[in-house]
Amino acid sequence: MSLFNAFLPFRSVYSRCSGERCLAVLVAILCMARLALGADAPAISIEVDAGELPRRLIHTTLDIPCQPGPLRLWYPKWIPGTHGPKGRVEDIGGLRVEAADGTAIPWKRDEIELYCFVVQIPKGVTSVRVRLDTICESSSVEAAGIYSYGNASIGVINWNTCIVYPEGVPIESQQVNVRLKLPAGWKFATALKSGDVVDGAIPFKTVSLSTFIDSPLIAGRHLRTFPLKSSVRPVFLHLTSESPEALNLDPKVIELYSRVVREAEVLFGVTHYPEYHFLVVCSDSFGRFGVEHLCSSMNGVGERSLVDDNLRKGWVAMLLPHEFAHSWCGKYRRPGEMIATDYHSPIKTKLLWVYEGLTTYLGEVLMVRSGLVTPEEYRVSLTRTIRNLSNTAGRQWRPLEDTAVASHLSRNPGKSWNQLRRTQDYYAEGMLIWYECDAIIRERTDGAKSLDDFCKRFFAHVKGLDTVAGHDYQDVIRDLKATADYDWDTFLQRRVTMAQESLSLEVIDRLGYRLRYTDKPPTSPPPPPGSGPEPDNTAADSLGISIVNGQITTVIPGLPGDKSGLAPGMKVIGVNSRKFSTNRLRDAIADSIARKDVEFLLEDGEEFRTIKIPYADGIRYLELVRVDGKPDLLGEIVKARTK
């Protein structure tokens, strides 16, 4: 182990290089590592008993080769796709270590590294059996796609929840042999290759620990698989639900998701997976989530989200294209400093504006190109994104890059004044940056090239690297400049690394559009099931507030509500001397042209009080409209490339 640790400094060298340089450095590191470790580490045998998953319990038995002396076993902490230490070691419900003859071997938790368990291996012992019990909490809103949970009909297994692994062997080198037991009668789907059931257990092909963790599984009484029409590699859509009816997809819906696949194949020009599996849980009780993997994605939507045309819009429409695009952006081509050799060392995430921002752009473009939403529907959601970002005053002190550096602190930081502290803005604001890159490329090449050409270059296969290829900031600049001559470094530094007085709206003009206010509300898709009450944005573009069930949830800095002293958490009891309702709020805002104010009766903690908000511009909603005489680059970007 000490020899292995001696090579860890090379990790930073490898992570910053790509192409031929990366391959040369990688070969040198692997050769030195093999000298240090001998041959590949012996395989770990893992049997996961999920028979009690409906009771929210999983029992795992691991046979781990070892040597006498201290053995450090880690529960996965930094889970790929969450960009943070999201593993729940607190869900361990039992941990026992035994020698081959069944003799118990004591363990102690590291008092600093709480995810690490230290076992002193006696002389003569070459393998230990670890019995691990995992408590599967019901799904949570945050990072639900990396946990395991189930009910009487369906289950999700993320392998990171039900293993420990030995320190000292890179996760790409550590091989695992896995067997799984499921409740009787359950079917399953995963990117792992399985064999015939033996003694009630499903054996899987031996893979590396990293591939194992990167290949989650869904299971249930009701599970259907739909092959999608691909031009390159096999792709499958797997659905499970408590309701068999939720799995009866119309052929036109299957074709829409087939078009997502074909559009992606044309966009990237290459695939890095032997085959791909969309794993989708359709349930109103499991929450909504999405986590990317190289050969699959774990997705959670409402029970009827894929069979109801009205529900299959908005976030639901975006989900699968976004996670699919991650197979290229984030899983294969990944910031070098996010390539880990274990699951307990912190990673550096400042390039998430590429990893997630570019994927958000790609996912939304694929969503429209495939026909899951119309260009008109998409302009409504894009306008909403621009409005929300424009109201983020936190950019005045905090650059976009910092929201990426502190990613796991930026996710769901609180309920009040998030416009001042910022959240994970590298997703949506990063997307706008990549839209602007696309527009600039088209301008600089007179329409001959686009961001599609950059993607074909940037996501091309790197010789010798089949599962992940690192990149750094300079690689991004290099491939942008090879696509179109421009001072990309200055442009990106200004957008990403500097605080800004306000959101730059140059991208809107470059796309051939402008913003204006109208008195007609936009037609919005319904919220995803399980997402909670939808905020009422009737007053967002006028008073600068959003309301859920009468309670103010958002106050936009600098707008009339903020200037009048409104705060998140206050409850609106009445408006203009009448009991509050959405319609009466809309009427009151419309009447402001004559009244010159809107009056709220508020419940603020234990007090009631009246506030008059000076305002005289009437009802208004932001919308995106075409600029006459300018090319419609947005329309060109989202235009389908396949039939």
Summary of the structure (lengths in Angstrom):
residues: 643
radius of gyration: 26.3
end to end distance: 54.9
largest distance: 89.7
contacts: 2159
relative contact order: 0.09
helix: 33%
strand: 26%
